[in-house]
């Protein structure tokens, strides 16, 4: 049940900075 | 979330440097900041970068207050597989963080009162200024496993089969990964003034796309 994933609760946090490398992002980057 | 920023960096090293920039900026602003710091492979590049900057005189961690995010139950700090031991070797000692500024989690089997005291001490000090977190392939934060309660307190938990599988590589020699752990609760993590979530590698792609980059 995805709504119960701990990471889903990040929506409730005040200030979230996500840093990823390209492999974790997966999509082609533009610009 | 009031503010969500997503940065996609070229590679792991660039991500680690960007994360170090964020930490250094915060510590310049609040030298005595309270931080909860994850172990695991992902944040190690950030910690190495901070150690380099400290050596170069560009980062001072001596006033920081750090909190332990999670720990296997029943594993002594002297055990090389202890997360606290890992944190001590990779972060606390090389950054010169005084032991009296380090708040450890109670060990496995601790009475509820000790776990409650951890959350209370944190709350009395105003909570975390920064939580440095990784993310499990199953969406866990710290050892908060699914299904998760956003208001959960610091507690002893049972680890999921996915987490036991993912962490087996740290144990080696066929030794079983402890199936219980202590974790800082979701309530304290979500109350952080800022959360820095790091993810590296294609294994994290699915969970990142599903949970971390949409407002």
gemmi code that builds the backbone of each chain (N, CA, C; Angstrom):
import gemmi

chains = {
    "A": [
        ("UNK", (0.872, -1.185, 0.000), (0.000, 0.000, 0.000), (0.906, 1.230, 0.000)),
        ("UNK", (1.011, 1.895, -1.134), (2.018, 2.944, -1.258), (1.787, 4.091, -0.277)),
        ("UNK", (0.533, 4.364, 0.090), (0.275, 5.470, 1.010), (0.907, 5.218, 2.366)),
        ("UNK", (1.241, 3.969, 2.620), (1.824, 3.659, 3.925), (3.345, 3.577, 3.882)),
        ("UNK", (3.919, 3.905, 2.749), (5.379, 3.942, 2.698), (5.879, 5.107, 3.538)),
        ("UNK", (6.888, 4.890, 4.348), (7.420, 6.008, 5.143), (7.760, 7.218, 4.280)),
        ("UNK", (8.319, 6.973, 3.104), (8.712, 8.097, 2.246), (7.509, 8.934, 1.818)),
        ("UNK", (6.326, 8.328, 1.809), (5.132, 9.090, 1.438), (4.886, 10.233, 2.414)),
        ("UNK", (5.288, 10.046, 3.635), (5.033, 11.052, 4.661), (5.908, 12.294, 4.505)),
        ("UNK", (6.884, 12.223, 3.623), (7.711, 13.419, 3.395), (6.849, 14.604, 2.978)),
        ("UNK", (5.684, 14.306, 2.436), (4.752, 15.381, 2.046), (4.403, 16.265, 3.245)),
        ("UNK", (4.506, 15.706, 4.426), (4.113, 16.456, 5.628), (5.247, 17.316, 6.169)),
        ("UNK", (6.438, 17.126, 5.663), (7.587, 17.861, 6.206), (7.593, 19.294, 5.683)),
        ("UNK", (8.320, 20.123, 6.374), (8.319, 21.553, 6.075), (9.192, 21.879, 4.858)),
        ("UNK", (10.366, 21.319, 4.828), (11.359, 21.721, 3.830), (12.182, 20.487, 3.460)),
        ("UNK", (11.971, 19.998, 2.266), (12.636, 18.763, 1.840), (13.511, 19.056, 0.625)),
        ("UNK", (14.770, 18.707, 0.733), (15.684, 18.805, -0.404), (16.074, 17.392, -0.806)),
        ("UNK", (15.787, 17.033, -2.027), (16.135, 15.712, -2.549), (17.322, 15.884, -3.488)),
        ("UNK", (18.380, 15.152, -3.234), (19.533, 15.175, -4.135), (19.755, 13.773, -4.692)),
        ("UNK", (19.840, 13.716, -6.009), (19.939, 12.443, -6.705), (21.106, 12.476, -7.666)),
        ("UNK", (21.651, 11.308, -7.962), (22.524, 11.254, -9.131), (21.675, 10.818, -10.326)),
        ("UNK", (22.239, 10.865, -11.510), (21.466, 10.576, -12.717), (20.879, 9.171, -12.703)),
        ("UNK", (21.628, 8.239, -12.120), (21.130, 6.861, -12.118), (19.860, 6.726, -11.283)),
        ("UNK", (19.788, 7.468, -10.194), (18.605, 7.393, -9.347), (17.435, 8.143, -9.972)),
        ("UNK", (17.751, 9.133, -10.788), (16.698, 9.906, -11.442), (16.119, 9.120, -12.608)),
        ("UNK", (17.007, 8.609, -13.436), (16.551, 7.706, -14.484), (16.113, 8.350, -15.777)),
        ("UNK", (15.458, 9.488, -15.718), (14.945, 10.107, -16.941), (16.051, 10.896, -17.632)),
        ("UNK", (15.889, 11.106, -18.916), (16.823, 11.962, -19.640), (16.688, 13.387, -19.130)),
        ("UNK", (17.810, 14.034, -18.951), (17.758, 15.421, -18.494), (17.741, 16.343, -19.698)),
        ("UNK", (16.979, 17.385, -19.591), (16.990, 18.380, -20.658), (17.423, 19.703, -20.067)),
        ("UNK", (18.219, 20.418, -20.795), (18.642, 21.740, -20.356), (19.657, 21.693, -19.257)),
    ],
    "B": [
        ("UNK", (4.089, 19.314, 1.777), (5.422, 19.877, 1.990), (5.382, 21.339, 1.579)),
        ("UNK", (5.937, 22.203, 2.421), (5.917, 23.626, 2.089), (6.938, 23.959, 1.024)),
        ("UNK", (8.063, 23.252, 1.079), (9.109, 23.548, 0.114), (9.795, 22.241, -0.276)),
        ("UNK", (9.743, 21.925, -1.555), (10.402, 20.722, -2.063), (11.376, 21.131, -3.151)),
        ("UNK", (12.623, 20.813, -2.961), (13.634, 21.108, -3.983), (14.252, 19.787, -4.414)),
        ("UNK", (14.336, 19.585, -5.707), (14.923, 18.354, -6.242), (16.116, 18.727, -7.109)),
        ("UNK", (17.253, 18.182, -6.778), (18.469, 18.429, -7.554), (18.947, 17.105, -8.144)),
        ("UNK", (19.171, 17.089, -9.432), (19.724, 15.896, -10.078), (21.148, 16.231, -10.490)),
        ("UNK", (22.107, 15.542, -9.889), (23.517, 15.834, -10.142), (24.101, 14.785, -11.088)),
        ("UNK", (25.183, 15.153, -11.746), (25.753, 14.289, -12.779), (26.118, 12.904, -12.263)),
        ("UNK", (26.703, 12.848, -11.097), (27.153, 11.553, -10.583), (27.201, 11.607, -9.050)),
        ("UNK", (27.633, 10.518, -8.468), (27.627, 10.396, -7.014), (28.507, 11.457, -6.352)),
        ("UNK", (29.676, 11.704, -6.941), (30.594, 12.676, -6.341), (29.993, 14.082, -6.371)),
        ("UNK", (29.366, 14.427, -7.479), (28.737, 15.741, -7.575), (27.586, 15.866, -6.583)),
        ("UNK", (26.837, 14.797, -6.424), (25.745, 14.805, -5.443), (26.301, 14.999, -4.036)),
        ("UNK", (27.391, 14.327, -3.745), (27.982, 14.427, -2.405), (28.499, 15.837, -2.137)),
        ("UNK", (29.097, 16.456, -3.155), (29.595, 17.832, -2.984), (28.434, 18.810, -2.785)),
        ("UNK", (27.364, 18.616, -3.541), (26.200, 19.506, -3.399), (25.583, 19.351, -2.004)),
        ("UNK", (25.541, 18.128, -1.530), (25.000, 17.885, -0.188), (25.896, 18.550, 0.860)),
        ("UNK", (27.212, 18.473, 0.653), (28.141, 19.105, 1.595), (27.968, 20.630, 1.581)),
        ("UNK", (27.704, 21.187, 0.418), (27.443, 22.633, 0.344), (26.254, 23.002, 1.229)),
        ("UNK", (25.207, 22.197, 1.137), (24.000, 22.478, 1.924), (24.309, 22.400, 3.422)),
        ("UNK", (25.026, 21.352, 3.816), (25.346, 21.179, 5.241), (26.237, 22.334, 5.720)),
        ("UNK", (27.233, 22.690, 4.927), (28.148, 23.765, 5.338), (27.400, 25.096, 5.462)),
        ("UNK", (26.521, 25.373, 4.532), (25.735, 26.608, 4.613), (24.913, 26.636, 5.897)),
        ("UNK", (24.298, 25.516, 6.203), (23.450, 25.466, 7.398), (24.289, 25.647, 8.658)),
        ("UNK", (25.441, 25.011, 8.697), (26.276, 25.081, 9.908), (26.900, 26.470, 10.062)),
        ("UNK", (27.166, 27.128, 8.949), (27.641, 28.518, 9.064), (26.572, 29.383, 9.719)),
        ("UNK", (25.337, 29.107, 9.374), (24.222, 29.889, 9.901), (23.909, 29.509, 11.346)),
        ("UNK", (23.942, 28.200, 11.619), (23.620, 27.680, 12.955), (24.728, 26.714, 13.383)),
        ("UNK", (25.825, 27.231, 13.951), (26.953, 26.340, 14.290), (26.592, 25.236, 15.274)),
        ("UNK", (25.598, 25.487, 16.124), (25.227, 24.473, 17.112), (24.005, 23.679, 16.666)),
        ("UNK", (23.832, 23.536, 15.367), (22.666, 22.834, 14.833), (22.585, 21.402, 15.357)),
        ("UNK", (21.346, 20.910, 15.464), (21.104, 19.510, 15.809), (20.843, 18.743, 14.525)),
        ("UNK", (21.586, 17.676, 14.335), (21.439, 16.907, 13.097), (21.305, 15.426, 13.404)),
        ("UNK", (20.428, 14.791, 12.679), (20.380, 13.335, 12.719), (20.957, 12.852, 11.398)),
        ("UNK", (21.902, 11.940, 11.494), (22.703, 11.559, 10.331), (22.551, 10.067, 10.049)),
        ("UNK", (22.219, 9.760, 8.815), (22.044, 8.371, 8.412), (23.396, 7.716, 8.171)),
        ("UNK", (23.436, 6.407, 8.401), (24.538, 5.608, 7.872), (24.050, 4.972, 6.571)),
        ("UNK", (24.808, 4.044, 6.048), (24.489, 3.468, 4.739), (25.495, 3.995, 3.732)),
        ("UNK", (25.543, 3.374, 2.567), (26.552, 3.759, 1.581), (26.297, 5.153, 1.009)),
        ("UNK", (25.035, 5.501, 0.826), (24.718, 6.723, 0.086), (25.302, 7.990, 0.715)),
        ("UNK", (25.165, 8.234, 2.017), (25.664, 9.504, 2.556), (27.167, 9.533, 2.817)),
        ("UNK", (27.864, 8.427, 2.598), (29.292, 8.395, 2.953), (30.114, 9.392, 2.133)),
        ("UNK", (29.724, 9.609, 0.884), (30.435, 10.597, 0.062), (30.293, 11.994, 0.632)),
        ("UNK", (29.107, 12.309, 1.132), (28.880, 13.591, 1.800), (29.803, 13.717, 3.011)),
        ("UNK", (29.866, 12.674, 3.821), (30.680, 12.753, 5.031), (32.167, 12.882, 4.683)),
        ("UNK", (32.600, 12.149, 3.661), (34.014, 12.267, 3.241), (34.302, 13.701, 2.780)),
        ("UNK", (33.368, 14.282, 2.061), (33.548, 15.653, 1.581), (33.637, 16.625, 2.772)),
        ("UNK", (32.809, 16.408, 3.784), (32.869, 17.273, 4.966), (34.209, 17.117, 5.687)),
        ("UNK", (34.707, 15.890, 5.732), (36.010, 15.659, 6.373), (37.105, 16.410, 5.616)),
        ("UNK", (37.066, 16.365, 4.276), (38.043, 17.112, 3.465), (37.953, 18.606, 3.762)),
        ("UNK", (36.740, 19.104, 3.817), (36.561, 20.550, 4.041), (37.030, 20.939, 5.439)),
        ("UNK", (36.807, 20.058, 6.390), (37.302, 20.355, 7.744), (38.826, 20.431, 7.733)),
        ("UNK", (39.449, 19.462, 7.043), (40.911, 19.442, 6.971), (41.438, 20.709, 6.313)),
        ("UNK", (40.645, 21.258, 5.392), (41.057, 22.478, 4.685), (40.665, 23.741, 5.456)),
        ("UNK", (40.078, 23.547, 6.618), (39.689, 24.696, 7.432), (38.412, 25.367, 6.986)),
        ("UNK", (37.633, 24.671, 6.154), (36.416, 25.279, 5.603), (35.139, 24.798, 6.284)),
        ("UNK", (35.278, 23.934, 7.275), (34.077, 23.408, 7.942), (34.428, 23.095, 9.389)),
        ("UNK", (33.599, 23.600, 10.292), (33.821, 23.392, 11.718), (32.593, 22.717, 12.323)),
        ("UNK", (32.769, 21.472, 12.759), (31.649, 20.709, 13.297), (31.688, 20.630, 14.823)),
        ("UNK", (32.570, 21.413, 15.442), (32.815, 21.212, 16.872), (31.642, 21.622, 17.761)),
        ("UNK", (30.723, 22.418, 17.227), (29.560, 22.816, 18.034), (28.300, 22.067, 17.660)),
        ("UNK", (28.389, 21.221, 16.645), (27.205, 20.465, 16.214), (26.748, 19.506, 17.300)),
        ("UNK", (25.458, 19.224, 17.284), (24.913, 18.176, 18.133), (24.335, 17.120, 17.192)),
        ("UNK", (24.791, 15.888, 17.325), (24.329, 14.855, 16.400), (23.552, 13.776, 17.136)),
        ("UNK", (22.595, 13.241, 16.417), (21.729, 12.192, 16.950), (21.849, 10.960, 16.076)),
        ("UNK", (21.745, 9.819, 16.732), (21.813, 8.555, 16.001), (20.453, 8.260, 15.382)),
        ("UNK", (20.441, 7.930, 14.112), (19.170, 7.682, 13.416), (18.603, 6.306, 13.721)),
        ("UNK", (19.468, 5.298, 13.652), (18.958, 3.940, 13.839), (20.099, 2.994, 14.218)),
        ("UNK", (19.714, 1.824, 14.687), (20.717, 0.834, 15.115), (20.065, -0.536, 15.182)),
        ("UNK", (20.856, -1.552, 14.848), (20.372, -2.913, 15.034), (20.220, -3.191, 16.531)),
        ("UNK", (19.214, -3.969, 16.853), (19.016, -4.343, 18.248), (20.024, -5.416, 18.633)),
        ("UNK", (20.559, -5.279, 19.813), (21.435, -6.322, 20.345), (22.829, -6.340, 19.748)),
        ("UNK", (23.249, -5.264, 19.110), (24.592, -5.199, 18.532), (25.390, -4.152, 19.300)),
        ("UNK", (26.517, -4.572, 19.877), (27.322, -3.656, 20.685), (27.992, -2.617, 19.792)),
        ("UNK", (28.215, -1.400, 20.321), (28.886, -0.362, 19.520), (30.262, -0.798, 19.044)),
        ("UNK", (30.890, -1.729, 19.777), (32.224, -2.181, 19.393), (32.176, -3.157, 18.213)),
        ("UNK", (31.003, -3.701, 17.925), (30.859, -4.608, 16.780), (31.039, -3.807, 15.503)),
        ("UNK", (31.911, -4.253, 14.602), (32.145, -3.467, 13.380), (30.885, -3.258, 12.553)),
        ("UNK", (29.871, -4.089, 12.786), (28.638, -3.948, 12.006), (27.623, -3.045, 12.686)),
        ("UNK", (27.965, -2.562, 13.872), (27.083, -1.611, 14.548), (26.995, -0.318, 13.738)),
        ("UNK", (25.817, 0.212, 13.585), (25.669, 1.472, 12.842), (26.298, 2.624, 13.614)),
        ("UNK", (26.260, 2.543, 14.940), (26.903, 3.604, 15.722), (28.423, 3.555, 15.543)),
        ("UNK", (28.965, 2.331, 15.503), (30.401, 2.199, 15.255), (30.783, 2.762, 13.898)),
        ("UNK", (29.955, 2.482, 12.907), (30.186, 2.982, 11.545), (30.150, 4.512, 11.541)),
        ("UNK", (29.149, 5.057, 12.233), (29.021, 6.515, 12.311), (30.226, 7.133, 13.025)),
        ("UNK", (30.671, 6.473, 14.078), (31.817, 6.993, 14.831), (33.065, 7.041, 13.953)),
        ("UNK", (33.319, 5.937, 13.230), (34.516, 5.854, 12.390), (34.468, 6.813, 11.204)),
        ("UNK", (33.284, 6.978, 10.611), (33.209, 7.712, 9.349), (32.836, 9.177, 9.518)),
        ("UNK", (32.237, 9.530, 10.654), (31.727, 10.892, 10.807), (32.195, 11.548, 12.107)),
        ("UNK", (31.866, 10.940, 13.216), (32.020, 11.629, 14.493), (33.486, 11.913, 14.802)),
        ("UNK", (34.324, 10.894, 14.670), (35.753, 11.105, 14.963), (36.434, 11.970, 13.906)),
        ("UNK", (36.280, 11.638, 12.608), (36.990, 12.473, 11.611), (36.506, 13.915, 11.556)),
        ("UNK", (35.287, 14.164, 12.016), (34.809, 15.555, 12.019), (35.071, 16.247, 13.351)),
        ("UNK", (35.615, 15.498, 14.313), (35.944, 16.107, 15.592), (34.720, 16.545, 16.381)),
        ("UNK", (33.653, 15.777, 16.272), (32.447, 16.110, 17.042), (32.641, 15.588, 18.470)),
        ("UNK", (32.577, 16.458, 19.459), (32.851, 16.018, 20.835), (31.837, 14.957, 21.284)),
        ("UNK", (32.298, 13.921, 21.989), (31.378, 12.854, 22.425), (30.176, 13.379, 23.197)),
        ("UNK", (30.375, 14.484, 23.931), (29.240, 15.000, 24.708), (28.191, 15.665, 23.819)),
        ("UNK", (28.488, 15.821, 22.546), (27.505, 16.365, 21.596), (26.816, 15.258, 20.797)),
        ("UNK", (27.073, 14.012, 21.181), (26.537, 12.878, 20.421), (25.459, 12.188, 21.255)),
        ("UNK", (24.270, 12.100, 20.700), (23.165, 11.464, 21.415), (22.900, 10.106, 20.781)),
        ("UNK", (23.112, 9.062, 21.569), (22.904, 7.697, 21.077), (21.497, 7.233, 21.363)),
        ("UNK", (21.028, 6.336, 20.522), (19.750, 5.683, 20.785), (19.924, 4.663, 21.902)),
        ("UNK", (18.859, 4.410, 22.655), (18.922, 3.310, 23.615), (19.143, 1.994, 22.864)),
        ("UNK", (19.709, 1.017, 23.516), (19.970, -0.270, 22.872), (18.715, -1.117, 22.761)),
        ("UNK", (18.863, -2.264, 22.086), (17.734, -3.170, 21.942), (17.234, -3.652, 23.292)),
        ("UNK", (15.931, -3.833, 23.410), (15.350, -4.281, 24.663), (15.228, -3.190, 25.701)),
        ("UNK", (15.530, -1.947, 25.306), (15.425, -0.833, 26.260), (13.960, -0.639, 26.661)),
        ("UNK", (13.737, -0.236, 27.899), (12.356, 0.018, 28.304), (11.775, 1.187, 27.514)),
        ("UNK", (10.459, 1.195, 27.394), (9.802, 2.268, 26.648), (10.206, 3.639, 27.184)),
        ("UNK", (10.460, 3.708, 28.498), (10.814, 4.987, 29.104), (12.086, 5.577, 28.512)),
        ("UNK", (13.047, 4.712, 28.188), (14.308, 5.195, 27.613), (14.079, 5.732, 26.207)),
        ("UNK", (13.222, 5.063, 25.455), (12.911, 5.522, 24.097), (12.140, 6.841, 24.158)),
        ("UNK", (11.231, 6.920, 25.095), (10.457, 8.148, 25.277), (11.384, 9.305, 25.656)),
        ("UNK", (12.368, 8.998, 26.500), (13.296, 10.043, 26.949), (14.116, 10.593, 25.781)),
        ("UNK", (14.429, 9.727, 24.825), (15.176, 10.169, 23.639), (14.352, 11.218, 22.883)),
        ("UNK", (13.087, 10.901, 22.642), (12.221, 11.850, 21.914), (12.010, 13.124, 22.732)),
        ("UNK", (11.879, 12.963, 24.030), (11.611, 14.134, 24.881), (12.817, 15.072, 24.910)),
        ("UNK", (13.995, 14.489, 25.022), (15.213, 15.321, 25.036), (15.322, 16.109, 23.739)),
        ("UNK", (15.028, 15.426, 22.649), (15.088, 16.061, 21.334), (14.064, 17.196, 21.238)),
        ("UNK", (12.882, 16.920, 21.696), (11.805, 17.919, 21.623), (12.140, 19.135, 22.480)),
        ("UNK", (12.686, 18.877, 23.664), (13.029, 19.985, 24.565), (14.110, 20.880, 23.967)),
        ("UNK", (14.942, 20.283, 23.139), (15.997, 21.069, 22.487), (15.534, 21.675, 21.172)),
        ("UNK", (14.279, 21.479, 20.847), (13.729, 22.138, 19.659), (13.751, 21.301, 18.395)),
        ("UNK", (14.053, 20.022, 18.506), (14.003, 19.140, 17.341), (15.234, 19.251, 16.462)),
        ("UNK", (15.186, 18.552, 15.354), (16.327, 18.539, 14.430), (16.314, 19.788, 13.557)),
        ("UNK", (17.475, 20.378, 13.384), (17.623, 21.412, 12.359), (17.758, 20.769, 10.981)),
        ("UNK", (18.377, 19.598, 10.947), (18.569, 18.908, 9.675), (18.538, 17.400, 9.901)),
        ("UNK", (17.818, 16.715, 9.030), (17.857, 15.250, 8.991), (18.482, 14.844, 7.666)),
        ("UNK", (19.607, 14.153, 7.734), (20.247, 13.618, 6.525), (19.805, 12.171, 6.400)),
        ("UNK", (19.048, 11.888, 5.356), (18.442, 10.569, 5.222), (18.748, 9.945, 3.868)),
        ("UNK", (18.821, 8.638, 3.852), (18.760, 7.889, 2.606), (17.353, 7.330, 2.492)),
        ("UNK", (17.135, 6.534, 1.477), (15.814, 5.921, 1.338), (15.987, 4.462, 0.946)),
        ("UNK", (15.232, 3.600, 1.599), (15.306, 2.180, 1.253), (14.545, 1.900, -0.029)),
        ("UNK", (14.920, 0.809, -0.675), (14.194, 0.443, -1.899), (12.724, 0.193, -1.616)),
        ("UNK", (12.410, -0.147, -0.371), (11.010, -0.360, -0.009), (10.391, 0.901, 0.602)),
        ("UNK", (11.089, 2.035, 0.488), (10.531, 3.308, 0.958), (10.795, 3.594, 2.413)),
        ("UNK", (11.638, 2.806, 3.058), (11.854, 3.075, 4.485), (12.755, 4.298, 4.688)),
        ("UNK", (12.549, 4.951, 5.818), (13.376, 6.089, 6.254), (13.904, 5.724, 7.635)),
        ("UNK", (15.227, 5.807, 7.827), (15.775, 5.193, 9.026), (15.395, 3.721, 8.950)),
        ("UNK", (14.965, 3.157, 10.064), (14.404, 1.808, 10.019), (12.897, 1.861, 10.205)),
        ("UNK", (12.287, 2.960, 9.834), (10.825, 3.026, 9.808), (10.365, 2.301, 8.549)),
        ("UNK", (9.816, 1.119, 8.753), (9.434, 0.263, 7.636), (7.956, 0.454, 7.291)),
        ("UNK", (7.579, 0.123, 6.053), (6.158, 0.120, 5.745), (5.466, -1.051, 6.446)),
        ("UNK", (4.218, -0.936, 6.848), (3.390, 0.273, 6.791), (3.816, 1.245, 7.875)),
        ("UNK", (3.689, 2.498, 7.600), (4.274, 3.505, 8.471), (3.231, 4.495, 8.971)),
        ("UNK", (3.437, 4.899, 10.213), (2.582, 5.911, 10.836), (3.397, 7.197, 10.919)),
        ("UNK", (2.884, 8.267, 10.337), (3.631, 9.537, 10.317), (3.887, 10.075, 11.721)),
        ("UNK", (3.121, 9.620, 12.683), (3.289, 10.114, 14.050), (4.041, 9.150, 14.943)),
        ("UNK", (4.743, 8.196, 14.356), (5.382, 7.168, 15.178), (6.514, 7.741, 16.027)),
        ("UNK", (6.614, 7.214, 17.241), (7.679, 7.617, 18.165), (8.917, 6.768, 17.910)),
        ("UNK", (10.017, 7.189, 18.491), (11.242, 6.379, 18.463), (10.945, 5.045, 19.143)),
        ("UNK", (11.305, 3.955, 18.480), (10.867, 2.669, 18.997), (11.730, 1.530, 18.457)),
        ("UNK", (11.509, 0.362, 19.052), (12.142, -0.844, 18.525), (11.188, -1.467, 17.523)),
        ("UNK", (11.718, -1.860, 16.360), (10.859, -2.328, 15.269), (11.401, -3.643, 14.708)),
        ("UNK", (10.548, -4.322, 13.974), (10.969, -5.519, 13.249), (11.314, -5.106, 11.831)),
        ("UNK", (12.441, -5.596, 11.335), (12.856, -5.225, 9.981), (12.148, -6.098, 8.950)),
        ("UNK", (11.883, -5.502, 7.803), (11.171, -6.212, 6.741), (12.115, -7.177, 6.031)),
        ("UNK", (11.556, -8.197, 5.383), (12.408, -9.103, 4.589), (13.212, -8.354, 3.538)),
        ("UNK", (12.640, -7.295, 2.946), (13.361, -6.525, 1.920), (14.601, -5.858, 2.522)),
        ("UNK", (14.443, -5.283, 3.709), (15.573, -4.605, 4.353), (16.635, -5.618, 4.777)),
        ("UNK", (16.190, -6.757, 5.285), (17.160, -7.784, 5.681), (17.966, -8.245, 4.464)),
        ("UNK", (17.279, -8.391, 3.340), (17.977, -8.792, 2.100), (18.951, -7.707, 1.653)),
        ("UNK", (18.474, -6.449, 1.671), (19.299, -5.341, 1.173), (20.536, -5.134, 2.043)),
        ("UNK", (20.422, -5.414, 3.330), (21.532, -5.136, 4.250), (22.444, -6.340, 4.466)),
        ("UNK", (22.116, -7.430, 3.811), (22.911, -8.646, 3.991), (24.357, -8.424, 3.558)),
        ("UNK", (24.555, -7.557, 2.574), (25.917, -7.351, 2.059), (26.834, -6.739, 3.112)),
        ("UNK", (26.257, -6.076, 4.119), (27.086, -5.481, 5.166), (27.532, -6.515, 6.190)),
        ("UNK", (26.919, -7.683, 6.174), (27.164, -8.644, 7.258), (28.144, -9.728, 6.868)),
        ("UNK", (28.033, -10.232, 5.638), (29.029, -11.173, 5.151), (29.038, -12.515, 5.858)),
        ("UNK", (29.772, -13.459, 5.276), (29.994, -14.772, 5.876), (28.691, -15.478, 6.247)),
        ("UNK", (27.614, -15.113, 5.610), (26.354, -15.782, 5.882), (25.760, -15.478, 7.239)),
        ("UNK", (26.371, -14.513, 7.954), (25.825, -14.170, 9.271), (24.438, -13.548, 9.100)),
        ("UNK", (23.489, -13.960, 9.915), (22.149, -13.395, 9.756), (22.120, -11.931, 10.192)),
        ("UNK", (21.422, -11.110, 9.431), (21.225, -9.711, 9.810), (20.217, -9.692, 10.963)),
        ("UNK", (20.509, -8.946, 12.018), (19.527, -8.878, 13.118), (18.165, -8.436, 12.576)),
        ("UNK", (17.118, -9.067, 13.051), (15.814, -8.747, 12.470), (15.042, -7.694, 13.266)),
        ("UNK", (15.705, -7.145, 14.288), (15.069, -6.050, 15.026), (16.033, -4.869, 15.108)),
        ("UNK", (15.458, -3.688, 15.233), (16.284, -2.482, 15.247), (15.577, -1.388, 16.038)),
        ("UNK", (16.358, -0.380, 16.411), (15.806, 0.810, 17.049), (15.850, 1.913, 15.995)),
        ("UNK", (14.795, 2.669, 15.880), (14.806, 3.756, 14.899), (14.190, 5.030, 15.474)),
        ("UNK", (14.798, 6.134, 15.125), (14.170, 7.422, 15.407), (12.821, 7.436, 14.699)),
        ("UNK", (11.805, 7.892, 15.391), (10.448, 7.807, 14.866), (10.159, 8.816, 13.763)),
        ("UNK", (9.116, 8.524, 13.009), (8.721, 9.409, 11.899), (8.323, 10.795, 12.407)),
        ("UNK", (7.729, 10.852, 13.581), (7.272, 12.150, 14.080), (8.443, 13.124, 14.202)),
        ("UNK", (9.527, 12.661, 14.802), (10.696, 13.533, 14.972), (11.347, 13.847, 13.630)),
        ("UNK", (11.405, 12.863, 12.749), (12.043, 13.108, 11.448), (11.246, 14.135, 10.644)),
        ("UNK", (9.935, 13.964, 10.619), (9.105, 14.875, 9.814), (9.059, 16.286, 10.398)),
        ("UNK", (9.354, 16.391, 11.692), (9.352, 17.711, 12.333), (10.669, 18.456, 12.117)),
        ("UNK", (11.631, 17.826, 11.460), (12.912, 18.502, 11.192), (12.665, 19.797, 10.431)),
        ("UNK", (13.452, 20.807, 10.763), (13.293, 22.059, 10.014), (13.678, 21.879, 8.547)),
        ("UNK", (14.581, 20.933, 8.309), (14.938, 20.641, 6.933), (15.304, 19.168, 6.818)),
        ("UNK", (14.913, 18.567, 5.736), (15.283, 17.183, 5.458), (16.107, 17.162, 4.179)),
        ("UNK", (17.238, 16.510, 4.231), (18.065, 16.293, 3.045), (18.021, 14.806, 2.739)),
        ("UNK", (17.386, 14.474, 1.634), (17.231, 13.077, 1.246), (18.156, 12.785, 0.071)),
        ("UNK", (19.009, 11.796, 0.233), (19.979, 11.451, -0.802), (19.631, 10.092, -1.402)),
        ("UNK", (19.755, 9.986, -2.710), (19.533, 8.695, -3.374), (20.486, 8.577, -4.544)),
        ("UNK", (21.099, 7.417, -4.627), (22.103, 7.195, -5.672), (21.906, 5.807, -6.271)),
        ("UNK", (22.038, 5.725, -7.571), (22.030, 4.417, -8.223), (20.665, 4.002, -8.729)),
        ("UNK", (20.687, 3.146, -9.722), (19.443, 2.772, -10.400), (18.511, 1.950, -9.510)),
        ("UNK", (19.056, 1.310, -8.476), (18.185, 0.522, -7.590), (17.171, 1.395, -6.871)),
        ("UNK", (17.479, 2.697, -6.745), (16.571, 3.609, -6.031), (15.612, 4.334, -6.984)),
        ("UNK", (15.764, 4.053, -8.283), (15.022, 4.831, -9.278), (13.510, 4.751, -9.076)),
        ("UNK", (13.036, 3.550, -8.869), (11.589, 3.349, -8.802), (10.985, 4.064, -7.589)),
        ("UNK", (11.613, 3.898, -6.431), (11.032, 4.498, -5.226), (11.168, 6.019, -5.259)),
        ("UNK", (12.249, 6.509, -5.825), (12.440, 7.964, -5.931), (11.366, 8.553, -6.828)),
        ("UNK", (11.134, 7.936, -7.963), (10.139, 8.464, -8.898), (8.743, 8.428, -8.275)),
        ("UNK", (8.478, 7.398, -7.486), (7.134, 7.223, -6.934), (6.863, 8.145, -5.747)),
        ("UNK", (7.890, 8.428, -4.961), (7.612, 9.013, -3.649), (8.326, 10.326, -3.334)),
        ("UNK", (9.370, 10.647, -4.057), (10.238, 11.711, -3.552), (10.293, 12.964, -4.399)),
        ("UNK", (9.815, 12.907, -5.611), (10.048, 14.051, -6.478), (8.766, 14.735, -6.923)),
        ("UNK", (7.649, 14.325, -6.368), (6.382, 14.987, -6.701), (5.878, 15.734, -5.475)),
        ("UNK", (5.420, 16.959, -5.655), (4.942, 17.733, -4.510), (3.636, 17.160, -3.953)),
    ],
}
model = gemmi.Model(1)
for chain_id, residues in chains.items():
    chain = gemmi.Chain(chain_id)
    for i, (resn, *xyz) in enumerate(residues, 1):
        res = gemmi.Residue()
        res.name, res.seqid = resn, gemmi.SeqId(i, " ")
        for name, pos in zip(("N", "CA", "C"), xyz):
            atom = gemmi.Atom()
            atom.name, atom.element = name, gemmi.Element(name[0])
            atom.pos, atom.b_iso = gemmi.Position(*pos), 0.0
            res.add_atom(atom)
        chain.add_residue(res)
    model.add_chain(chain)
structure = gemmi.Structure()
structure.add_model(model)
structure.setup_entities()
